Amino acid sequence: MHDCKKTLIKKHFSHYTVENFYCVCAMKKFKNIVLLGAGSRIAREIIYLLAKESAEKFYFISRSDSANQECIAAVKAINPEILCNSVVYDYTDPRSLTGLVERLDPKTDLILTAVGKLIASSEQDPVQLEETIKVNFTYPALFVNEFINRIYKENSCSHYLTVGFISSVAGERVRGSNYCYGASKRGLSGFADGLRVYCEQNNLKVRICVIKPGLVNTPMIRDRKDRRLIAEPDSIAPGIVKNLKYGTRNIYSPGYWGALMDLLKLMPYLLFKKIRS
């Protein structure tokens, strides 16, 4: 029985040697970074912190070159020696994904997906609903999946890659007030969880982190009347960066949202359905 246990441990955990155990536990320094969604205020604050630390090269990807150029100008103001690349990508054409990922550095060690779209539940336009689901879930999922399977795996998987999906606490338990947004973010979180398991089962040196911000002062909630519990992007960015370096699986930001979501999940449905905000 003892030998059987040793065999199982060796089979499933042999890739966690003493050497790479310390690599995983140590705080990662990110040098080559890809940002999908350069318009995100949260992502920009994260990028600015990394530019002050260890970053050497950025790829900014969005549908608008102006958003990329704004990020590049800010990064160059922090450190003029950082290499910056602007990539304009049409999210509506999945067929262009292969060409996109082939332009990226195979040695990328951080991918941050920050695309997002919020619509009210009163919005019944099927075009808007479809776009919300694609932006929040389909595009980032396809992009990361393509990079890992076409670029990372084909380049010997010799270095650690960290992927940070910016999801949302709205996906923890989907409310009626923003069910389309919440459902699409829940889908993204679920995709990330499954991808993490896949990478571990196949001994890939890929760490999947799901960033779950609470209420953050961004254009997405500018019309919100209740301003309580709203954090500023620059106040939550340091905690996100720290947890990305450690490879934390679920990053609630601010941290107290983790406890709030645990309570929300335990709330009886009859009470939960009364929440309208």
For each residue, the residues with C-beta under 8 A, 3 or more apart:
1: 4 5
2: 5 6
3: 6 7
4: 1 7 8
5: 1 2 8 9
6: 2 3 9 10
7: 3 4 10 11
8: 4 5 11 12
9: 5 6 12 13
10: 6 7 13 14
11: 7 8 14
12: 8 9
13: 9 10 16
14: 10 11 17
15: 20 203
16: 13 20 21 24
17: 14 20 21
18: 21 22
19: 22 23
20: 15 16 17 23 24 205
21: 16 17 18 24 25
22: 18 19 25 26
23: 19 20 26 160
24: 16 20 21 160 207 247
25: 21 22 246
26: 22 23
27: 242 245 246
28: 109 110 160 162 244 245 246 247
29: 53 54 245
30: 33 50 53 54 55 109 110 162 244 245
31: 54 55 56 57 109
32: 56 57 105 107 108 109 110
33: 30 47 50 55 57 58 59 108 109 110 111 112
34: 58 59 61 104 105 108 110 111 112 147
35: 38 43 47 58 59 60 61 71 112 114
36: 61 62 111 112 113 114 115 139 140 143
37: 40 43 61 62 113 114 115 116 140 166
38: 35 43 44 60 61 62 64 67 68 70 71 114
39: 62 64 67 114
40: 37 43 44 114 115 116 166 218
41: 44 45 216 218 219 233
42: 45 46 114 166 213 216 218 233 236 237 240
43: 35 37 38 40 46 47 112 114 166
44: 38 40 41 47 48 71 74 233
45: 41 42 48 49 233 234 236 237
46: 42 43 49 50 112 237 240 241 244
47: 33 35 43 44 50 51 55 58 71 74 75 112
48: 44 45 51 52 74 75 78 237
49: 45 46 52 53 237 238 241
50: 30 33 46 47 53 54 55 110 241
51: 47 48 55 58 74 75 78 79 82
52: 48 49 78 79
53: 29 30 49 50
54: 29 30 31 50
55: 30 31 33 47 50 51 58 75 79 82
56: 31 32 82 83
57: 31 32 33 82 83 84 85 105
58: 33 34 35 47 51 55 71 72 75 82 83 84 85
59: 33 34 35 85 87 103 104 105 108
60: 35 38 67 68 71 72 84 85 86 87
61: 34 35 36 37 38 68 87 88 89 100
62: 36 37 38 39 65 67 68 88 89 115
63: 67 88 89 90 91
64: 38 39 67 68 88
65: 62 68 69 86 88
66: 69 70
67: 38 39 60 62 63 64 70 71
68: 38 60 61 62 64 65 71 72 86 87 88
69: 65 66 72 73 86
70: 38 66 67 73 74
71: 35 38 44 47 58 60 67 68 74 75 84
72: 58 60 68 69 75 76 84 86
73: 69 70 76 77
74: 44 47 48 51 70 71 77 78
75: 47 48 51 55 58 71 72 78 79 82 84
76: 72 73 79 80 82 84
77: 73 74 80
78: 48 51 52 74 75 82
79: 51 52 55 75 76 82
80: 76 77
81:
82: 51 55 56 57 58 75 76 78 79
83: 56 57 58
84: 57 58 60 71 72 75 76
85: 57 58 59 60
86: 60 65 68 69 72
87: 59 60 61 68 100 103
88: 61 62 63 64 65 68
89: 61 62 63 96 100
90: 63 93 96
91: 63 115 134 135 139
92: 134
93: 90 96
94: 97 142
95: 98
96: 89 90 93 99 100
97: 94 100 101 142 143 146
98: 95 101 102 146 150
99: 96 102 103
100: 61 87 89 96 97 103 104 143 146
101: 97 98 104 143 146 147 150 151
102: 98 99 150 151
103: 59 87 99 100
104: 34 59 100 101 108 147 151
105: 32 34 57 59 108
106: 151 152 154 155
107: 32 155 159
108: 32 33 34 59 104 105 111 147 151 161
109: 28 30 31 32 33 159 160 161 162
110: 28 30 32 33 34 50 161 162 163 164 244
111: 33 34 36 108 144 147 161 162 163 164
112: 33 34 35 36 43 46 47 163 164 166
113: 36 37 140 143 144 163 164 165 166
114: 35 36 37 38 39 40 42 43 166
115: 36 37 40 62 91 135 136 139 140
116: 37 40 135 136 166 168 220
117: 131 132 135 136 181
118: 132 178 181 220 221
119: 123 128 129 132 178 180 181
120: 123 177 178
121: 176 177 178 179 180
122:
123: 119 120 128 129 180
124: 129
125: 128 129
126: 129 130
127: 130 131
128: 119 123 125 131 132
129: 119 123 124 125 126 132 133 180
130: 126 127 133 134
131: 117 127 128 134 135
132: 117 118 119 128 129 135 136 180 181 184
133: 129 130 136 137 138 180 183 184 187
134: 91 92 130 131 137 138 139
135: 91 115 116 117 131 132 138 139 184
136: 115 116 117 132 133 140 181 184 185 187 188
137: 133 134 140 141 184 185 187 188 191
138: 133 134 135 141 142
139: 36 91 115 134 135 142 143
140: 36 37 113 115 136 137 143 144 165 188
141: 137 138 144 145 187 188 191
142: 94 97 138 139 145 146
143: 36 97 100 101 113 139 140 146 147
144: 111 113 140 141 147 148 163 165 195
145: 141 142 148 149 195
146: 97 98 100 101 142 143 149 150 151
147: 34 101 104 108 111 143 144 150 151 152
148: 144 145 151 152 153 161 163 195 199 204 206
149: 145 146 152 153
150: 98 101 102 146 147 153 154
151: 101 102 104 106 108 146 147 148 154 155
152: 106 147 148 149 155 157 161 204 206
153: 148 149 150 157 204
154: 106 150 151
155: 106 107 151 152 158
156:
157: 152 153 204 205 206
158: 155 205
159: 107 109 205
160: 23 24 28 109 205 206 207
161: 108 109 110 111 148 152 205 206 207
162: 28 30 109 110 111 206 207 209 244 247
163: 110 111 112 113 144 148 192 195 206 207 208 209
164: 110 111 112 113 209 210 211 240 244 251
165: 113 140 144 188 189 191 192 208 209 210 211
166: 37 40 42 43 112 113 114 116 211 213
167: 171 185 186 188 189 192 210 211 212
168: 116 171 181 182 185 212 213
169: 172 212 213 214 252 257 260 261
170: 174 175 178 181 182 185 186
171: 167 168 174 182 183 184 185 186 187 188 189 212
172: 169 186 212 261 264 265
173: 261 264 265 267 272
174: 170 171 179 182 183 186
175: 170 178 179 182 272 275
176: 121 179 273 275 276
177: 120 121 275 276 277
178: 118 119 120 121 170 175 181 182
179: 121 174 175 176 182 183
180: 119 121 123 129 132 133 183 184
181: 117 118 119 132 136 168 170 178 184 185
182: 168 170 171 174 175 178 179 185 186
183: 133 171 174 179 180 186 187
184: 132 133 135 136 137 171 180 181 187 188
185: 136 137 167 168 170 171 181 182 188 189
186: 167 170 171 172 174 182 183 189 190
187: 133 136 137 141 171 183 184 190 191
188: 136 137 140 141 165 167 171 184 185 191 192 210
189: 165 167 171 185 186 192 193 210 212
190: 186 187 193 194
191: 137 141 165 187 188 194 195
192: 163 165 167 188 189 195 196 208 209 210
193: 189 190 196 197 208 210
194: 190 191 197 198
195: 144 145 148 163 191 192 198 199 208
196: 192 193 199 200 206 207 208 249
197: 193 194 200 201
198: 194 195 201 202 204
199: 148 195 196 202 204 206 208
200: 196 197 203 204
201: 197 198
202: 198 199
203: 15 200
204: 148 152 153 157 198 199 200
205: 20 157 158 159 160 161
206: 148 152 157 160 161 162 163 196 199
207: 24 160 161 162 163 196 247
208: 163 165 192 193 195 196 199 249
209: 162 163 164 165 192 243 244 247 248 249 250 251
210: 164 165 167 188 189 192 193 249 250 251
211: 164 165 166 167 240 244 251 253
212: 167 168 169 171 172 189 250 251 252 253 257 258 261
213: 42 166 168 169 216 231 236 253 257
214: 169 229 231 252 253 254 257 260
215: 221 224 229 230 231
216: 41 42 213 221 230 231 232 233 236 253
217: 221 230 231 232 233
218: 40 41 42 221 222 233
219: 41 222
220: 116 118
221: 118 215 216 217 218 224 230
222: 218 219
223:
224: 215 221 227 230
225:
226: 277
227: 224 230
228:
229: 214 215
230: 215 216 217 221 224 227
231: 213 214 215 216 217 235 236 253 254
232: 216 217 235 236
233: 41 42 44 45 216 217 218 236 237
234: 45 237
235: 231 232 238 254
236: 42 45 213 216 231 232 233 239 240 253 254
237: 42 45 46 48 49 233 234 240 241
238: 49 235 241 242
239: 236 242 243 251 253 254 255
240: 42 46 164 211 236 237 243 244 251 253
241: 46 49 50 237 238 244 245
242: 27 238 239 245 246
243: 209 239 240 246 248 251
244: 28 30 46 110 162 164 209 211 240 241 247 248 251
245: 27 28 29 30 241 242
246: 25 27 28 242 243
247: 24 28 162 207 209 244
248: 209 243 244 251
249: 196 208 209 210
250: 209 210 212 258
251: 164 209 210 211 212 239 240 243 244 248
252: 169 212 214 255 256 257 258 261
253: 211 212 213 214 216 231 236 239 240 257
254: 214 231 235 236 239 257
255: 239 252 258
256: 252 259 260
257: 169 212 213 214 252 253 254 260 261
258: 212 250 252 255 261 262
259: 256 262 263
260: 169 214 256 257 263 264
261: 169 172 173 212 252 257 258 264 265
262: 258 259 265 266
263: 259 260 266 267
264: 172 173 260 261 267 272
265: 172 173 261 262
266: 262 263
267: 173 263 264 271 272
268: 271 272
269: 272 273
270: 273 274
271: 267 268 274 275
272: 173 175 264 267 268 269 275
273: 176 269 270
274: 270 271
275: 175 176 177 271 272
276: 176 177
277: 177 226
